[in-house]
Amino acid sequence: MSAAGGLPAFAHDALGKSEALGTVATICDVCFWKCGAVAHLRDGKLWKVEGNELDPLSEGRLCPRGTGGVGAHYDANRLKWPLIRKGKRGQEQWVRATWEEALQTIADRMSKLKADYGPESMALFTHGLGGSFFKHTMHAYGTPNIAAPSYSQCRGPRDVGFTLTFGEGVSTPERTDIANAGCLVLIGSHLGENMHNTQVQEFSHAIERGASIIVVDPRFSVAAGKAKHYLPIKPGTDMALLLAWMNVLVKEELFDKEYVDAYGYGFDAFAAHIAQYTPEWAYPKTGIEPSVIRETAREMARHRPASLVHPGRHVTWYGDDAQRSRAIALLNALLGSWGRKGGFYYPASVDIPAYPYPDYPTPRRPKADNPGNKYPFADGALTNGIREATTTGKPYPIKGWMVYATNLLEAMPNREETIRAIQELDLMVVVDVIPSEIAGWADVVLPESIYLERHDDLHLSWFRQPFVGLRQPVVESPNDQKPGWWIARELATKLGLESFYPWKHIEDYLRTRVESAGLSFDELKKHGVILGPKEPLYFDEGVPAEFYTPSGKIEFYSPQLEAAGFDPVPQFTAHEQPPPGAFRLLYGRSPVHSFSRTQTNPVLSEMENENEVWLNEDIARRYGLASGDYVRLKNSEGTTSNPVRVKATQRIRGDCVYMTHGFGHSARGIFPKYKKGASDGQLITKYEVDPLMGGTGMNMTFVTLELEA
């Protein structure tokens, strides 16, 4: 083995003699984008991973995380075999078990839960493509309680805001036509740091061809460095800027009047409402000069309809996020960008029939996450709702959790609330590839093979080019890890649910589905992707201008919201500001890491070993701090972070600090990264819940600085 990152010597010897080279097409899983990839082998061992040129998402290129995915296979910190807890929860004391022992333990406890409380007492938290077979097993078991943090801790408010306006969401990957945009507006979207591969490639091409970029962010991000206009907004005031922009477009009659007349509903009431939100009104709130607000609104109008205000993805900020996302949708509507080239295209997917399974049993009780429809516009399951039901026992007891590929202690706000809920459980199972924080609280830990060692379900994302993609194993797992599909199937068998898995191996399942669509599974295995026929993307190419709202139009004024007691047109609500001596904590993604999943990857950790806290240079000088010094962050509830290195810079406002997410691990099993850097998840104890859909606004934390001796 080489000392360089713990990888085999041949993995670093790109210029050495090549022996017995081979390739396997598959799908990356370092983030949710699921880019097509080609893995290269040397003498039967994993060497490198590149983009698949046939894949419309990657177009032959992977981001730094994807190319570094090879390190996940060689990660010395991986879970190696099943573990059963022997001490108290959270003490990370384990007994090594066989798969038979571990799965039988889970099946016995799940059977008891079903008998004592009903199948609905079991909940599944999942993330990513690999969770599909666990969802299948849980549906067959009889529970409706299946949720992912990607909804209520990330994209949910955006999807609701756009659906309320246009009648449908923006999909994943987002249906943003950055490739053809004349003007691109980014509001807290960190393209170039948050490496959504297709969008970053399109963003670079947009810059190359001279597209006008407007960036709104308290921090001078990588994207801001490419902008024609950079607006260093005061955190928490984005709604004021959006309303002022719309005010300018309407008052100066710069909006797409023909488009609005043809497709809009309630425009007069909308226009009357936003008349109050002038740039002069917005200035003291946002810190953005009225002249800048007017000029950037006019810049958008110059390029319409190829003027795209990006909807963002991680939009759970302040608790009014669905309305803020609705304001972004309305701004795009004024620009005429929905369904138009350079705005939002209409995606399509390849139609692959589902596998002919038996019908699932009908749950005796509804989902527990949103009792009484408290959040009337929630169109996805709420992880925080399941957590609350687990703690309170209402509307009925939740006594078992299965957690797949998501570190809930880092993903959800207020870690102590999650731990209190865990202590109410009779069973918690974690399926993961590393000994994460959430694994430390499990009763049984199951080690999954990484994505380069397993099959998963078919990839059928909606996109501008329809396609079907295949994830398939490239190399064997190094220890006693097993693929998720095998774990889910074996557990179902032990639960007496064999009829829901009539196939013996996942290739039988995959072949059945692919060939039932008239496609060649052998071709899919060979190339990793099969493209479907291209379809029209825009209204003027023949896409019907249909809006699945109650009015059948773009709803500038929402009777749905009004009937439910909410503002039919977004309005500004002031958010709490940090007290003197405190700073708002902002956080984001690293271009070389995904969430808290990749910090032990020897390739990726070599590129970023720990995170930093961005601190305005003038503030740092007052504290006597310089870049490279260490501080601790302390929130208003008294929680203190690990020491974190200072990045003193003029690239951030003085009323906030910023760090990348995923560091400061407290799981002792992740030894090299134990307490390395600071965890925003540890500090975010305060949050606001979106009244429309239940998302958790997590930019509500204020911190002070404690200097390290």
C-alpha positions in Angstrom: 0.0 0.0 0.0 1.1 3.5 -0.7 1.3 6.1 2.0 -0.4 8.7 -0.2 -4.0 8.8 1.1 -4.0 5.0 1.9 -4.5 4.0 -1.8 -2.7 1.2 -3.5 0.5 2.3 -5.3 -1.0 1.6 -8.7 -3.8 4.1 -8.1 -1.2 6.9 -7.9 1.0 5.6 -10.8 -1.0 7.0 -13.7 2.2 7.0 -15.8 3.3 3.5 -15.0 2.9 0.4 -17.2 -0.7 -0.5 -17.7 -1.5 -4.2 -17.2 -4.9 -5.9 -17.8 -7.0 -2.7 -18.1 -10.8 -2.8 -18.1 -13.8 -0.6 -17.8 -17.3 -0.9 -16.4 -20.0 1.7 -16.9 -22.0 2.7 -13.8 -23.6 5.6 -12.0 -21.8 7.9 -9.4 -23.3 8.1 -6.0 -21.1 10.6 -4.2 -24.1 13.0 -4.4 -27.7 12.7 -5.5 -27.1 14.0 -9.1 -26.3 10.4 -10.2 -24.0 11.2 -13.1 -23.1 8.4 -15.5 -19.5 7.2 -15.0 -17.0 4.8 -16.3 -14.8 3.0 -13.7 -11.3 1.9 -14.8 -9.7 -1.3 -13.5 -6.0 -2.2 -13.5 -5.2 -5.9 -12.8 -8.8 -6.3 -11.5 -8.4 -3.5 -9.0 -10.2 -0.2 -9.0 -8.0 2.5 -10.5 -10.0 5.6 -11.5 -13.5 6.9 -12.3 -14.4 9.2 -15.2 -17.5 10.6 -16.7 -19.5 8.6 -19.3 -19.5 10.5 -22.6 -22.9 8.9 -23.4 -24.6 10.1 -20.3 -26.5 13.4 -20.7 -26.0 14.4 -17.1 -22.2 14.1 -17.0 -21.4 14.5 -20.7 -18.2 12.7 -20.0 -17.1 14.8 -17.0 -17.4 14.3 -13.3 -17.0 16.8 -10.6 -14.1 16.6 -8.1 -16.3 14.5 -5.8 -17.1 12.0 -8.5 -13.5 11.5 -9.7 -12.5 11.1 -6.0 -15.1 8.4 -5.6 -12.5 5.8 -6.0 -11.4 6.6 -2.4 -14.6 5.3 -1.0 -13.6 1.8 -1.9 -10.3 2.1 -0.2 -11.5 4.0 2.9 -10.0 2.3 5.9 -12.8 3.7 8.1 -15.5 1.8 6.4 -18.0 -0.4 8.3 -16.7 -3.9 7.7 -19.3 -6.3 9.2 -22.7 -6.2 11.0 -22.7 -4.8 14.6 -25.1 -5.3 17.4 -25.1 -2.8 20.3 -23.9 -4.2 23.7 -24.0 -1.0 25.8 -26.3 2.0 26.2 -27.4 3.8 23.1 -24.9 6.3 21.9 -21.9 4.7 23.7 -20.7 3.1 20.4 -20.1 -0.3 22.0 -20.6 -3.2 19.7 -20.5 -6.9 19.2 -19.5 -8.2 15.8 -22.3 -10.3 14.3 -23.0 -12.4 11.3 -25.5 -11.3 8.7 -27.8 -14.1 9.9 -27.6 -12.9 13.5 -28.1 -9.2 12.6 -31.0 -9.7 10.2 -32.8 -12.2 12.5 -32.5 -9.7 15.4 -34.1 -7.0 13.3 -36.8 -9.3 12.0 -37.7 -10.5 15.4 -38.0 -7.0 16.8 -39.9 -5.7 13.8 -42.4 -8.6 14.2 -42.9 -7.8 17.8 -43.4 -4.1 17.0 -46.0 -5.1 14.4 -47.8 -7.3 16.9 -47.7 -4.7 19.7 -48.2 -1.4 17.9 -49.0 -2.2 14.3 -46.7 -1.9 11.2 -47.2 1.8 11.1 -45.0 2.1 14.2 -41.9 1.5 12.0 -40.5 4.4 10.1 -37.9 4.6 7.3 -35.5 7.6 6.8 -33.8 7.3 3.5 -31.7 9.2 1.0 -30.7 8.4 -2.6 -31.3 5.8 -5.2 -30.1 3.0 -3.1 -33.1 3.3 -0.7 -35.7 2.1 -3.2 -35.6 -1.6 -2.1 -35.8 -0.6 1.6 -38.9 1.5 0.7 -40.3 -1.6 -1.1 -39.7 -3.8 2.0 -41.3 -1.2 4.3 -44.3 -0.8 2.1 -44.7 -4.6 2.1 -44.4 -4.7 5.9 -47.3 -2.2 6.0 -45.9 1.2 7.1 -46.6 4.5 5.3 -44.0 6.3 7.3 -41.2 6.8 4.9 -39.3 10.2 4.7 -36.1 11.8 3.4 -34.4 14.9 4.8 -34.1 16.1 1.2 -37.7 17.3 1.5 -38.2 19.2 4.7 -34.5 20.0 5.3 -33.7 21.0 1.7 -35.8 21.4 -1.4 -39.4 21.0 -0.2 -40.3 24.8 0.2 -39.0 25.4 -3.3 -41.2 22.6 -4.8 -44.3 23.9 -3.0 -43.7 27.5 -3.9 -43.4 26.6 -7.6 -46.3 24.2 -7.6 -48.6 26.8 -6.0 -47.6 29.2 -8.9 -47.2 27.0 -12.0 -48.9 23.8 -10.9 -45.8 21.7 -10.9 -42.3 21.7 -9.3 -38.8 22.1 -10.8 -37.8 18.4 -10.7 -34.5 16.8 -9.9 -32.2 17.6 -11.7 -33.8 21.1 -11.9 -35.4 21.9 -15.2 -33.3 25.1 -15.5 -32.2 26.0 -19.0 -28.9 27.6 -17.9 -27.4 26.4 -21.2 -29.5 29.0 -23.1 -30.0 31.7 -20.5 -29.1 35.3 -21.4 -29.3 36.4 -17.8 -28.9 34.1 -14.8 -29.8 35.2 -11.3 -28.5 33.2 -8.3 -29.9 34.0 -4.9 -27.9 32.1 -2.3 -27.1 29.4 -4.9 -23.4 28.5 -4.8 -22.8 27.1 -8.2 -19.1 26.2 -8.4 -19.0 25.2 -4.8 -22.2 23.1 -4.7 -21.1 20.8 -7.5 -24.3 19.9 -9.3 -22.4 18.7 -12.3 -24.6 19.5 -15.2 -25.5 22.9 -13.9 -21.9 23.8 -13.2 -20.9 22.8 -16.7 -23.7 24.9 -18.1 -22.8 27.8 -15.8 -19.2 27.7 -17.1 -20.5 27.8 -20.7 -22.9 30.6 -19.9 -19.9 32.7 -18.6 -17.9 31.8 -21.6 -20.6 33.1 -24.0 -21.1 36.3 -22.1 -24.3 35.7 -20.2 -25.2 38.3 -17.7 -24.8 36.9 -14.1 -26.5 38.5 -11.1 -25.5 37.0 -7.7 -27.3 37.8 -4.4 -25.4 36.5 -1.4 -24.0 37.8 1.9 -20.8 36.1 0.9 -18.7 36.7 -2.2 -18.9 33.2 -3.4 -17.2 31.6 -6.4 -20.3 32.4 -8.5 -20.1 36.0 -7.3 -16.7 36.2 -8.8 -18.2 35.6 -12.2 -21.1 38.1 -11.8 -21.8 41.3 -13.7 -23.8 42.4 -10.6 -23.0 41.2 -7.0 -25.5 42.2 -4.4 -24.1 41.6 -0.8 -27.6 41.4 0.8 -28.3 41.5 4.5 -29.1 37.9 5.6 -32.8 37.3 6.1 -34.1 40.0 3.7 -34.2 38.2 0.4 -38.0 38.5 0.2 -37.7 42.3 0.4 -35.4 42.3 -2.7 -37.6 39.9 -4.6 -40.7 42.1 -4.0 -38.8 45.2 -4.9 -37.6 43.6 -8.2 -41.2 42.7 -9.0 -42.3 46.2 -8.2 -39.9 47.7 -10.7 -40.8 45.2 -13.4 -44.5 46.0 -13.0 -44.3 49.8 -12.4 -41.9 50.3 -15.4 -43.9 47.9 -17.5 -40.9 45.8 -18.2 -42.6 42.4 -17.6 -43.7 40.1 -20.4 -47.2 41.5 -20.8 -48.3 39.2 -23.6 -47.2 36.1 -21.6 -48.9 37.3 -18.4 -52.1 38.2 -20.3 -52.2 34.8 -21.9 -51.3 32.6 -19.0 -51.7 34.7 -15.8 -54.4 34.6 -13.1 -55.0 37.4 -10.6 -52.4 39.7 -12.0 -54.3 42.9 -11.1 -54.6 42.0 -7.4 -50.9 40.9 -7.4 -49.8 44.2 -9.0 -51.8 46.2 -6.5 -50.2 44.3 -3.6 -46.6 44.8 -4.7 -47.0 48.5 -5.4 -45.9 49.2 -1.8 -42.6 47.4 -2.1 -40.5 50.1 -3.8 -36.6 49.9 -4.1 -36.5 52.8 -1.5 -38.6 50.7 0.9 -36.3 47.7 0.4 -33.0 49.6 0.8 -32.9 50.0 4.6 -33.9 46.3 4.9 -31.6 44.7 2.4 -28.7 47.2 2.3 -29.0 47.2 -1.5 -29.1 50.7 -3.1 -32.3 51.5 -4.9 -30.4 52.3 -8.1 -28.8 48.8 -8.0 -32.2 47.2 -7.4 -33.6 49.0 -10.5 -30.6 48.3 -12.7 -30.6 44.6 -11.9 -34.4 44.4 -12.5 -33.9 46.1 -15.9 -31.0 43.7 -16.7 -33.3 40.8 -16.2 -36.0 42.4 -18.4 -33.5 43.0 -21.2 -32.9 39.3 -21.6 -36.5 38.0 -21.1 -37.7 35.4 -21.6 -34.2 33.9 -21.6 -33.8 35.4 -18.1 -33.6 32.7 -15.4 -34.0 33.3 -11.7 -32.6 30.1 -10.3 -34.9 28.4 -7.8 -32.1 27.0 -5.6 -32.1 23.7 -3.9 -31.2 23.9 -0.2 -33.8 26.6 0.5 -34.8 25.9 4.2 -33.5 29.2 5.6 -36.0 31.3 7.7 -39.3 29.4 8.1 -41.1 31.4 5.4 -39.3 29.6 2.6 -42.2 28.3 0.6 -43.5 31.9 0.2 -40.0 33.1 -0.7 -39.7 30.4 -3.3 -43.2 31.4 -4.6 -41.8 34.9 -4.9 -39.0 33.5 -7.1 -41.5 31.7 -9.1 -43.6 34.8 -9.6 -40.5 36.8 -10.7 -39.8 34.2 -13.3 -43.5 34.4 -14.4 -43.1 38.2 -14.9 -40.1 37.5 -17.1 -42.0 34.9 -19.1 -39.4 32.3 -18.5 -41.5 29.2 -17.6 -41.7 26.9 -20.6 -39.4 29.2 -22.6 -35.9 28.8 -24.0 -33.3 30.1 -21.5 -35.8 29.8 -18.6 -37.4 26.5 -17.6 -37.7 23.7 -20.1 -40.2 20.8 -20.0 -38.3 17.6 -19.0 -39.1 14.0 -20.0 -38.2 10.5 -18.9 -38.0 7.0 -20.4 -41.1 5.0 -19.6 -40.0 1.8 -17.9 -42.8 -0.3 -16.5 -42.7 -1.1 -12.8 -41.9 -4.7 -11.7 -45.2 -6.7 -11.4 -45.2 -7.0 -7.6 -48.2 -8.0 -5.5 -50.3 -5.1 -4.1 -49.0 -3.6 -0.8 -51.1 -4.0 2.3 -53.3 -1.0 3.0 -52.0 0.8 6.2 -54.6 0.9 9.0 -53.5 4.4 9.9 -52.4 7.4 7.9 -48.9 8.8 7.9 -47.8 10.2 11.3 -45.7 13.1 10.1 -48.4 15.7 9.5 -51.4 14.9 11.8 -54.6 16.9 11.1 -52.9 18.2 7.9 -51.3 20.9 10.1 -49.1 21.8 7.1 -51.7 21.9 4.4 -49.4 22.2 1.4 -46.8 19.5 2.4 -46.6 17.2 -0.6 -43.8 15.1 0.8 -43.2 13.3 4.1 -41.7 15.4 6.9 -38.7 13.9 8.8 -39.2 16.3 11.6 -42.8 15.3 11.8 -41.9 11.7 12.3 -39.3 12.7 14.9 -42.0 14.7 16.8 -44.4 11.7 16.6 -41.7 9.5 18.0 -41.2 11.8 20.9 -44.8 12.5 21.7 -46.5 9.2 20.7 -49.0 11.3 18.7 -51.0 10.6 16.6 -49.8 7.1 17.4 -46.5 5.6 18.7 -43.5 5.3 16.4 -41.3 2.7 18.0 -38.8 1.7 15.3 -36.6 3.6 12.9 -34.6 2.3 10.0 -32.1 4.9 8.7 -30.6 4.4 5.3 -27.7 6.5 3.9 -28.6 9.6 5.8 -26.8 11.0 8.9 -29.9 12.4 10.7 -27.8 14.0 13.5 -26.2 16.2 11.0 -29.1 16.6 8.5 -31.8 17.6 11.0 -31.8 20.7 13.2 -31.5 20.4 17.0 -29.5 17.2 17.6 -30.9 16.9 21.1 -34.5 16.6 19.8 -33.3 13.7 17.5 -31.6 12.0 20.4 -34.7 12.3 22.6 -36.8 10.7 19.9 -34.2 7.9 19.5 -34.4 7.1 23.3 -38.2 6.4 22.8 -37.5 3.7 20.3 -37.6 -0.1 20.8 -35.5 -0.6 17.6 -33.2 1.5 15.5 -31.3 0.1 12.5 -28.7 2.0 10.5 -27.6 1.0 7.1 -24.5 2.9 6.1 -21.0 2.7 4.7 -19.1 4.6 7.4 -19.6 4.6 11.2 -21.5 7.9 11.2 -23.0 9.8 14.1 -26.4 8.3 13.7 -24.9 4.8 13.5 -23.5 5.4 17.0 -27.1 5.4 18.4 -28.3 2.3 16.5 -29.2 -1.1 18.0 -28.0 -2.8 14.8 -25.6 -1.4 12.2 -25.5 -3.0 8.8 -22.5 -2.2 6.5 -23.6 -1.5 2.9 -21.3 -2.0 -0.1 -20.4 1.3 -1.7 -21.9 2.3 -5.1 -18.9 0.9 -7.0 -19.6 -2.5 -5.5 -23.3 -2.9 -6.0 -26.4 -2.7 -8.2 -29.2 -0.3 -7.4 -32.5 0.4 -9.1 -32.7 2.0 -12.5 -32.0 5.7 -12.9 -35.0 7.3 -14.6 -34.6 11.0 -13.8 -36.7 13.6 -15.7 -34.3 15.6 -17.9 -34.0 17.5 -21.2 -32.8 14.2 -22.8 -34.8 11.2 -21.6 -32.5 8.3 -20.6 -32.3 5.2 -18.4 -29.1 4.6 -16.5 -27.6 1.6 -14.7 -25.6 1.3 -11.5 -23.7 -1.9 -11.5 -20.8 -3.3 -9.5 -17.2 -2.6 -10.7 -15.3 -4.5 -7.9 -16.1 -6.8 -5.0 -16.6 -5.4 -1.5 -13.4 -5.7 0.5 -14.9 -7.2 3.7 -18.3 -8.4 4.8 -20.4 -5.6 3.3 -23.5 -6.3 1.3 -25.5 -4.4 -1.3 -28.7 -2.7 -0.2 -30.9 -4.7 -2.4 -29.7 -7.9 -0.9 -30.1 -6.6 2.7 -33.7 -5.4 1.9 -34.6 -8.7 0.3 -33.1 -10.9 3.0 -34.9 -8.9 5.7 -38.2 -9.2 3.8 -37.7 -13.0 3.7 -37.2 -13.2 7.4 -40.3 -11.1 7.9 -42.4 -13.6 5.9 -42.7 -11.2 2.9 -41.1 -13.5 0.3 -43.9 -12.9 -2.2 -42.8 -9.3 -2.6 -39.4 -10.6 -3.9 -40.2 -13.2 -6.5 -36.8 -12.5 -8.2 -33.7 -14.1 -6.7 -31.0 -11.6 -8.0 -31.4 -8.0 -8.8 -30.2 -8.5 -12.4 -33.4 -10.6 -12.9 -35.4 -7.7 -11.6 -33.6 -5.1 -13.7 -33.7 -7.3 -16.9 -37.5 -7.8 -16.5 -38.1 -4.0 -16.2 -35.8 -3.0 -19.1 -36.9 -5.6 -21.5 -40.6 -5.0 -20.8 -40.0 -1.6 -22.2 -38.6 -3.1 -25.4 -35.0 -2.2 -24.6 -31.9 -4.3 -24.4 -30.6 -5.0 -20.9 -27.3 -6.3 -22.3 -26.8 -3.0 -24.1 -27.6 -1.1 -20.9 -25.0 -3.2 -19.1 -22.4 -2.5 -21.8 -22.9 1.3 -22.1 -24.4 2.2 -18.7 -27.1 4.3 -20.4 -29.7 4.1 -23.1 -31.1 7.4 -24.5 -34.8 7.9 -25.2 -36.2 9.9 -28.1 -35.9 13.7 -27.7 -39.1 15.6 -27.1 -40.1 19.3 -27.4 -38.7 21.4 -24.5 -40.5 24.7 -24.8 -44.0 26.1 -25.5 -42.9 27.4 -29.0 -41.7 23.9 -29.9 -45.1 22.4 -29.3 -45.2 21.7 -25.5 -48.8 22.5 -24.4 -49.0 25.5 -22.2 -50.8 23.7 -19.4 -50.7 24.7 -15.7 -52.0 22.3 -13.1 -53.3 24.9 -10.7 -57.0 25.2 -9.8 -57.4 28.1 -12.2 -55.4 26.3 -15.0 -53.1 29.4 -15.2 -50.1 30.8 -13.5 -51.4 32.0 -10.2 -50.1 35.5 -9.4 -52.8 35.6 -6.7 -53.4 32.2 -5.0 -57.0 31.4 -4.0 -55.5 28.1 -2.5 -53.4 30.0 -0.1 -56.1 32.5 0.7 -58.6 29.7 1.5 -56.1 28.1 3.8 -55.6 31.4 5.7 -52.2 32.3 4.1 -51.1 35.3 2.1 -52.3 34.9 -1.5 -49.4 37.1 -2.6 -46.0 36.9 -0.8 -45.3 39.7 1.6 -42.3 40.7 3.6 -41.8 39.6 7.2 -38.8 40.8 9.2 -36.7 38.1 10.7 -34.8 38.3 14.0 -31.3 39.8 13.6 -28.2 38.9 15.6 -27.7 40.8 18.9 -24.6 43.0 19.3 -21.4 40.9 19.3 -23.1 37.9 17.6 -23.2 36.7 14.0 -25.7 34.8 11.9 -24.4 31.3 11.1 -24.6 30.5 7.4 -23.4 27.2 5.9 -23.1 25.5 2.5 -21.5 22.7 0.5 -17.9 22.0 -0.3 -17.0 21.3 -4.0 -15.1 18.2 -2.8 -17.4 16.7 -0.2 -21.0 15.6 0.0 -22.9 16.3 3.2 -21.2 14.5 6.1 -20.6 11.3 4.1 -17.2 11.8 2.5 -14.8 13.3 5.0 -13.0 9.9 5.5 -12.6 9.3 1.8 -8.7 9.4 1.5 -8.8 11.1 -1.9 -11.3 13.8 -1.0 -10.0 14.5 2.5 -6.6 15.1 0.9 -8.2 18.0 -1.0 -10.1 19.4 2.1 -9.1 18.0 5.4 -11.1 20.4 7.7 -13.5 23.3 7.3 -13.0 27.0 8.1 -15.2 29.7 9.4 -15.3 32.7 7.1 -15.1 35.9 9.2 -15.1 39.5 7.9 -11.5 40.8 8.0 -12.4 43.9 9.8 -14.2 41.9 12.5 -11.3 39.5 12.7 -8.9 42.5 13.3 -11.0 43.7 16.2 -10.6 40.3 17.8 -6.9 40.1 17.0 -7.5 37.2 14.7 -5.8 36.3 11.4 -6.4 33.5 8.9 -5.2 30.2 10.3 -6.0 31.0 14.0 -8.5 28.8 15.7 -11.7 29.9 17.5 -14.8 28.1 18.9 -18.3 29.1 18.0 -20.9 29.3 20.7 -24.6 29.6 19.9 -27.3 31.4 21.9 -28.3 28.2 23.7 -24.8 27.7 25.0 -23.6 24.9 22.6 -19.9 25.3 21.7 -18.3 23.9 18.6 -14.9 22.2 18.2 -12.0 24.5 17.4 -12.3 25.7 13.8 -9.8 27.6 11.7 -10.5 31.2 10.8 -10.6 32.5 7.2 -10.3 36.3 7.6 -11.7 37.8 4.4 -13.4 40.9 2.9 -15.6 38.4 1.0 -18.3 38.2 3.7 -20.5 40.7 5.5 -19.7 41.6 9.1 -23.0 40.4 10.5 -22.6 36.8 9.6 -20.1 33.9 9.5 -20.0 31.0 7.1 -18.7 27.4 7.1 -19.0 24.3 4.9 -21.2 21.6 6.2 -20.1 18.1 7.1 -17.1 18.5 9.4 -16.6 18.3 13.2 -17.5 14.6 13.4 -18.3 13.3 16.9 -18.4 9.7 15.9 -15.4 7.9 17.4 -15.4 5.4 14.6 -14.4 8.1 12.1 -11.1 8.4 14.0 -9.1 10.6 11.5 -11.9 13.1 11.3 -13.0 13.0 15.0 -13.6 16.6 16.1 -11.8 17.9 13.0 -13.3 21.3 12.2 -16.7 22.5 13.4 -20.2 21.0 12.8 -23.0 23.4 11.9 -25.4 20.6 12.7 -24.2 20.6 16.3 -24.8 24.4 16.5 -28.2 24.6 14.8 -30.4 24.1 17.8 -32.9 26.9 16.8 -35.1 26.7 13.8 -38.4 27.9 12.4 -41.0 25.6 10.8 -42.6 26.7 7.5 -46.4 27.0 8.2 -47.3 26.0 4.6 -45.3 22.7 4.3 -43.4 22.0 7.5 -39.8 22.6 6.3 -37.3 23.6 8.9 -35.7 27.0 8.5 -32.1 26.6 9.7 -30.4 30.0 9.2 -31.8 31.2 12.5 -28.7 30.4 14.6 -26.6 33.2 16.1 -23.1 32.6 17.3 -20.3 34.4 19.2 -16.6 33.8 19.0 -14.5 32.2 21.8 -10.8 32.6 21.2 -8.5 29.6 21.6 -5.6 30.1 23.9 
